Amino acid sequence: MKSHPFILFDGSFSGFLNAIQRGFEESHPRILLNPEEDTDTLPLFGPGIKIETDTRKAKRLWGDLGLLGTEIQKRVYYSFLHENAKFQSEIYQYVASLFCPDIEGIEPLGVQAGKRLEIAVREVTRERSEQERKLTFKTNADGLWYSEIRPKHNILPLLSRYCRSRFPSDPWLVVDVGRKKSLSAVSGRLILVSSLPHTIPESVAFKGLQRTVDAPKDKNTSWNPTRALSENSSVQNQSRQKWETAWGQQAV
């Protein structure tokens, strides 16, 4: 039985698009996709490819998907946010069938995958809508509105439109506690940070845009989204995305 290549990427959506493009450029009807931190699920045998994230290539592929229709972009992005490895493989088959229909056997695989991805889209859309209905914020003396969520799927990027509408001029911050990610508006700019400290206590207090936690004095576990703006863009999938061109604003 022929083994399928597995492609290691950095876990980001840009890296995921790079992995998809690498797969169909090499004419594979199937690939296995694994983020670098999820190496426990790698097969024991078979070809493996580790790729570097190229944001420019990812944006080009995203733009090409947009030319085919925003519903296609939504199907790809929402299915990725579902965080199901099975759906990730089917996203590949779906996209490969659109751009490389000459790959042997890819067209029927792509048609079937596209139908199954609708399940992921519905589940992610439903959770986003439910989260928007029950999202509660607290505020402090500095006027920062903040909230913590614990969603099943990675819906945090999809909350940007709702939060911008609710707080058009006030600063706000939403933290996905389980995934240790945050979405915030700082001086009118949307920032997605994907590398909060690994230890995040349940009880937190906010002072301005500084996230202060109850922790031992010899540990620095505070996080500042303002400081995240100046972080090196190569760390943790750039550690943040400038949402002028981010996927979440284009595929909601």
The 8 nearest C-alpha neighbors of each residue, nearest first, counted from 0:
[[1, 2, 3, 45, 44, 4, 29, 46],
 [0, 2, 3, 45, 4, 29, 46, 44],
 [3, 1, 45, 0, 4, 46, 44, 30],
 [2, 4, 30, 29, 5, 1, 31, 45],
 [5, 3, 46, 30, 47, 31, 45, 6],
 [6, 4, 31, 47, 32, 30, 48, 3],
 [5, 7, 48, 32, 49, 47, 33, 31],
 [6, 8, 49, 33, 34, 35, 48, 50],
 [9, 7, 34, 14, 35, 10, 50, 15],
 [8, 10, 34, 35, 11, 14, 7, 236],
 [11, 9, 34, 8, 14, 35, 12, 15],
 [12, 10, 14, 13, 9, 15, 236, 8],
 [11, 13, 15, 14, 16, 10, 79, 76],
 [14, 12, 16, 57, 11, 15, 54, 17],
 [15, 13, 52, 17, 11, 12, 8, 16],
 [14, 16, 12, 18, 17, 13, 11, 19],
 [17, 15, 19, 13, 18, 14, 57, 20],
 [16, 18, 14, 20, 15, 19, 57, 21],
 [19, 17, 15, 21, 16, 20, 14, 22],
 [18, 20, 16, 22, 21, 17, 91, 15],
 [21, 19, 17, 22, 18, 23, 24, 16],
 [22, 20, 18, 24, 19, 23, 17, 25],
 [23, 21, 19, 20, 25, 24, 27, 18],
 [22, 24, 26, 25, 20, 95, 21, 27],
 [23, 25, 21, 26, 22, 20, 27, 99],
 [24, 26, 23, 22, 27, 21, 20, 102],
 [27, 25, 23, 24, 102, 28, 22, 99],
 [26, 28, 29, 22, 23, 25, 30, 102],
 [29, 27, 105, 102, 26, 104, 103, 92],
 [30, 28, 27, 3, 92, 31, 88, 91],
 [29, 31, 4, 3, 5, 32, 88, 27],
 [30, 32, 5, 88, 4, 6, 33, 3],
 [33, 31, 6, 5, 7, 30, 88, 87],
 [32, 34, 7, 6, 37, 35, 8, 31],
 [35, 33, 10, 8, 9, 37, 7, 36],
 [34, 36, 9, 37, 7, 8, 38, 33],
 [35, 37, 34, 38, 9, 10, 33, 39],
 [38, 36, 34, 35, 39, 33, 40, 41],
 [37, 39, 41, 40, 36, 35, 33, 34],
 [40, 38, 37, 41, 36, 42, 33, 35],
 [41, 39, 38, 37, 42, 33, 43, 34],
 [40, 42, 38, 39, 43, 33, 5, 37],
 [43, 41, 44, 40, 45, 5, 39, 38],
 [44, 42, 41, 45, 40, 46, 39, 47],
 [45, 43, 42, 46, 2, 41, 47, 4],
 [44, 46, 2, 4, 47, 3, 42, 43],
 [45, 47, 4, 5, 48, 44, 3, 2],
 [46, 48, 5, 4, 6, 45, 49, 7],
 [47, 49, 6, 7, 5, 50, 46, 4],
 [50, 48, 7, 6, 8, 47, 51, 35],
 [51, 49, 8, 7, 48, 52, 18, 6],
 [50, 52, 53, 49, 8, 14, 9, 17],
 [53, 51, 14, 54, 50, 17, 13, 9],
 [52, 54, 55, 56, 57, 51, 17, 14],
 [55, 53, 57, 56, 13, 58, 52, 14],
 [54, 56, 58, 57, 53, 59, 60, 13],
 [57, 55, 59, 58, 54, 53, 60, 17],
 [56, 58, 54, 60, 13, 55, 59, 16],
 [59, 57, 61, 55, 56, 60, 62, 54],
 [60, 58, 62, 56, 61, 57, 63, 55],
 [59, 61, 63, 57, 62, 58, 64, 56],
 [62, 60, 58, 64, 59, 63, 57, 65],
 [61, 63, 65, 59, 64, 60, 58, 66],
 [62, 64, 60, 66, 65, 61, 59, 67],
 [65, 63, 61, 67, 62, 66, 72, 60],
 [66, 64, 62, 68, 67, 63, 69, 72],
 [65, 67, 63, 64, 68, 62, 69, 61],
 [66, 68, 65, 64, 71, 63, 69, 72],
 [69, 67, 65, 70, 66, 71, 64, 72],
 [68, 70, 72, 71, 65, 73, 250, 67],
 [71, 69, 73, 72, 68, 74, 250, 65],
 [70, 72, 74, 69, 73, 68, 75, 64],
 [73, 71, 69, 75, 70, 74, 64, 65],
 [72, 74, 70, 250, 76, 71, 75, 77],
 [73, 75, 71, 72, 77, 76, 78, 70],
 [74, 76, 72, 78, 73, 77, 90, 79],
 [77, 75, 79, 73, 78, 74, 72, 80],
 [78, 76, 80, 79, 120, 74, 73, 75],
 [77, 79, 81, 119, 75, 76, 80, 120],
 [78, 80, 76, 81, 77, 82, 87, 75],
 [81, 79, 77, 153, 82, 78, 76, 152],
 [80, 82, 78, 152, 79, 83, 119, 123],
 [83, 81, 80, 79, 84, 152, 153, 78],
 [82, 84, 86, 85, 81, 87, 79, 78],
 [85, 83, 87, 86, 82, 88, 32, 33],
 [86, 84, 83, 87, 88, 89, 90, 82],
 [85, 87, 89, 83, 88, 84, 90, 78],
 [88, 86, 84, 90, 89, 85, 79, 83],
 [89, 87, 91, 86, 90, 85, 31, 32],
 [88, 90, 86, 92, 112, 91, 87, 93],
 [91, 89, 93, 87, 88, 92, 86, 94],
 [90, 92, 88, 89, 94, 93, 19, 95],
 [93, 91, 109, 89, 95, 90, 94, 96],
 [92, 94, 109, 90, 96, 91, 95, 113],
 [93, 95, 97, 91, 96, 92, 90, 98],
 [96, 94, 92, 98, 99, 97, 23, 93],
 [95, 97, 100, 109, 106, 93, 94, 105],
 [98, 96, 94, 95, 99, 100, 93, 109],
 [97, 99, 95, 96, 100, 94, 23, 101],
 [98, 100, 95, 101, 96, 102, 97, 23],
 [99, 101, 96, 102, 106, 98, 97, 105],
 [100, 102, 99, 103, 105, 96, 106, 104],
 [103, 101, 100, 105, 26, 99, 104, 28],
 [102, 104, 105, 101, 28, 100, 106, 26],
 [105, 103, 106, 102, 107, 28, 108, 101],
 [104, 106, 108, 96, 28, 102, 103, 107],
 [105, 107, 109, 96, 108, 104, 100, 110],
 [108, 106, 110, 109, 105, 111, 104, 96],
 [107, 109, 105, 111, 106, 110, 112, 92],
 [110, 108, 93, 92, 112, 106, 96, 107],
 [109, 111, 107, 113, 112, 108, 106, 114],
 [110, 112, 108, 114, 109, 113, 107, 115],
 [113, 111, 109, 89, 115, 114, 110, 93],
 [114, 112, 116, 110, 111, 115, 93, 109],
 [113, 115, 111, 112, 116, 117, 110, 118],
 [116, 114, 112, 117, 113, 118, 111, 119],
 [117, 115, 113, 119, 118, 114, 112, 78],
 [116, 118, 120, 115, 119, 114, 121, 113],
 [119, 117, 116, 121, 120, 115, 122, 114],
 [118, 120, 116, 78, 122, 117, 121, 81],
 [121, 119, 117, 123, 77, 118, 122, 78],
 [120, 122, 124, 118, 119, 123, 125, 117],
 [123, 121, 125, 119, 124, 120, 126, 118],
 [122, 124, 126, 120, 125, 121, 127, 119],
 [125, 123, 121, 127, 122, 126, 120, 128],
 [126, 124, 122, 128, 123, 127, 121, 129],
 [127, 125, 129, 123, 128, 124, 130, 122],
 [126, 128, 130, 124, 129, 125, 154, 123],
 [129, 127, 131, 125, 126, 130, 124, 132],
 [130, 128, 126, 132, 131, 127, 125, 133],
 [131, 129, 127, 133, 132, 128, 134, 126],
 [130, 132, 128, 134, 129, 133, 127, 161],
 [133, 131, 129, 130, 134, 128, 127, 135],
 [132, 134, 130, 131, 135, 129, 128, 136],
 [135, 133, 131, 130, 132, 136, 146, 148],
 [136, 134, 133, 146, 137, 145, 147, 132],
 [137, 135, 146, 145, 144, 138, 134, 147],
 [136, 138, 144, 145, 146, 135, 139, 143],
 [137, 139, 144, 143, 142, 145, 136, 140],
 [140, 138, 141, 142, 143, 137, 206, 205],
 [139, 141, 142, 138, 143, 207, 206, 205],
 [142, 140, 207, 139, 143, 206, 138, 208],
 [141, 143, 139, 140, 138, 144, 169, 170],
 [142, 144, 170, 138, 171, 141, 139, 207],
 [145, 143, 138, 171, 137, 136, 172, 142],
 [146, 144, 172, 136, 137, 171, 173, 143],
 [145, 147, 173, 136, 135, 174, 172, 137],
 [148, 146, 174, 173, 175, 176, 149, 145],
 [147, 149, 175, 150, 174, 176, 146, 173],
 [148, 150, 175, 176, 177, 151, 147, 178],
 [151, 149, 152, 148, 153, 154, 175, 126],
 [150, 152, 149, 153, 126, 154, 81, 123],
 [153, 151, 81, 150, 154, 80, 82, 123],
 [152, 154, 80, 155, 81, 150, 151, 82],
 [153, 155, 157, 152, 156, 127, 80, 158],
 [154, 156, 157, 158, 153, 175, 182, 181],
 [157, 155, 247, 158, 154, 159, 182, 191],
 [156, 158, 154, 155, 159, 247, 251, 127],
 [159, 157, 161, 155, 156, 160, 162, 154],
 [160, 158, 162, 161, 157, 163, 156, 248],
 [159, 161, 163, 162, 158, 164, 157, 248],
 [160, 162, 164, 158, 159, 163, 165, 131],
 [163, 161, 165, 159, 164, 160, 166, 158],
 [164, 162, 167, 160, 166, 165, 161, 159],
 [165, 163, 161, 162, 167, 166, 160, 159],
 [164, 166, 162, 163, 167, 161, 160, 168],
 [165, 167, 163, 169, 168, 164, 162, 171],
 [168, 166, 163, 164, 165, 169, 162, 187],
 [167, 169, 166, 170, 187, 163, 186, 165],
 [170, 168, 166, 167, 171, 142, 143, 144],
 [171, 169, 143, 184, 185, 144, 168, 142],
 [172, 170, 144, 143, 184, 145, 183, 169],
 [171, 173, 183, 145, 182, 144, 146, 174],
 [174, 172, 146, 182, 145, 181, 147, 183],
 [175, 173, 181, 147, 176, 180, 148, 146],
 [176, 174, 148, 180, 178, 179, 177, 149],
 [175, 177, 179, 178, 174, 149, 148, 147],
 [176, 178, 179, 175, 149, 150, 180, 148],
 [177, 179, 180, 175, 176, 153, 193, 149],
 [180, 178, 176, 195, 177, 175, 194, 193],
 [181, 179, 193, 175, 178, 192, 174, 195],
 [180, 182, 174, 192, 173, 191, 175, 183],
 [181, 183, 191, 173, 190, 172, 192, 174],
 [184, 182, 172, 190, 171, 189, 173, 185],
 [183, 185, 189, 188, 170, 171, 187, 190],
 [184, 186, 188, 187, 170, 183, 189, 225],
 [187, 185, 188, 184, 170, 189, 168, 169],
 [186, 188, 185, 184, 189, 168, 170, 167],
 [189, 187, 185, 184, 186, 190, 242, 241],
 [190, 188, 184, 242, 183, 185, 241, 187],
 [189, 191, 183, 182, 241, 240, 239, 184],
 [190, 192, 182, 239, 240, 181, 193, 183],
 [193, 191, 239, 181, 238, 180, 194, 190],
 [192, 194, 180, 238, 195, 239, 191, 181],
 [195, 193, 192, 238, 180, 196, 179, 235],
 [194, 196, 179, 180, 193, 197, 222, 192],
 [197, 195, 198, 220, 199, 194, 179, 222],
 [196, 198, 199, 195, 179, 194, 220, 178],
 [199, 197, 196, 200, 220, 195, 179, 214],
 [198, 200, 197, 196, 201, 176, 212, 220],
 [201, 199, 202, 198, 203, 212, 213, 214],
 [200, 202, 203, 199, 176, 212, 213, 147],
 [203, 201, 200, 204, 212, 213, 199, 211],
 [204, 202, 212, 201, 211, 200, 205, 213],
 [205, 203, 211, 212, 210, 206, 202, 213],
 [206, 204, 210, 211, 209, 207, 203, 208],
 [205, 207, 209, 208, 210, 204, 141, 139],
 [206, 208, 141, 209, 143, 205, 142, 139],
 [209, 207, 206, 223, 210, 224, 205, 225],
 [210, 208, 223, 206, 207, 205, 211, 222],
 [209, 211, 205, 222, 221, 223, 208, 204],
 [212, 210, 221, 204, 205, 209, 203, 213],
 [213, 211, 203, 214, 221, 204, 210, 220],
 [212, 214, 211, 203, 200, 215, 202, 204],
 [213, 215, 212, 216, 218, 220, 219, 200],
 [216, 214, 217, 218, 213, 219, 220, 212],
 [215, 217, 218, 214, 219, 213, 220, 212],
 [218, 216, 215, 219, 214, 220, 213, 221],
 [219, 217, 216, 215, 220, 214, 221, 213],
 [218, 220, 221, 217, 216, 214, 215, 222],
 [221, 219, 218, 196, 222, 212, 214, 198],
 [222, 220, 211, 210, 219, 212, 223, 209],
 [223, 221, 210, 209, 220, 224, 195, 211],
 [222, 224, 209, 226, 225, 210, 208, 227],
 [225, 223, 227, 226, 222, 208, 228, 209],
 [224, 226, 227, 223, 228, 185, 208, 229],
 [225, 227, 228, 224, 223, 229, 230, 222],
 [228, 226, 224, 230, 225, 229, 223, 239],
 [229, 227, 226, 225, 230, 224, 239, 190],
 [228, 230, 227, 226, 231, 225, 232, 224],
 [231, 229, 227, 228, 232, 226, 238, 234],
 [230, 232, 233, 234, 229, 237, 238, 228],
 [231, 233, 237, 234, 230, 238, 236, 239],
 [232, 234, 237, 231, 236, 235, 238, 230],
 [233, 235, 237, 238, 236, 232, 231, 230],
 [236, 234, 238, 237, 194, 233, 193, 9],
 [237, 235, 238, 234, 233, 11, 9, 239],
 [236, 238, 232, 233, 234, 239, 235, 231],
 [239, 237, 235, 236, 192, 193, 234, 194],
 [240, 238, 192, 191, 237, 190, 193, 241],
 [239, 241, 191, 242, 190, 245, 237, 238],
 [242, 240, 243, 190, 245, 244, 189, 239],
 [241, 243, 245, 244, 189, 240, 190, 248],
 [242, 244, 241, 245, 189, 248, 188, 240],
 [245, 243, 242, 241, 246, 248, 249, 240],
 [246, 244, 242, 247, 243, 248, 241, 240],
 [247, 245, 249, 248, 250, 244, 76, 242],
 [246, 248, 250, 249, 156, 245, 157, 251],
 [249, 247, 246, 250, 245, 251, 242, 160],
 [248, 250, 246, 247, 251, 245, 244, 69],
 [251, 249, 73, 247, 248, 246, 72, 69],
 [250, 249, 247, 248, 157, 73, 160, 77]]
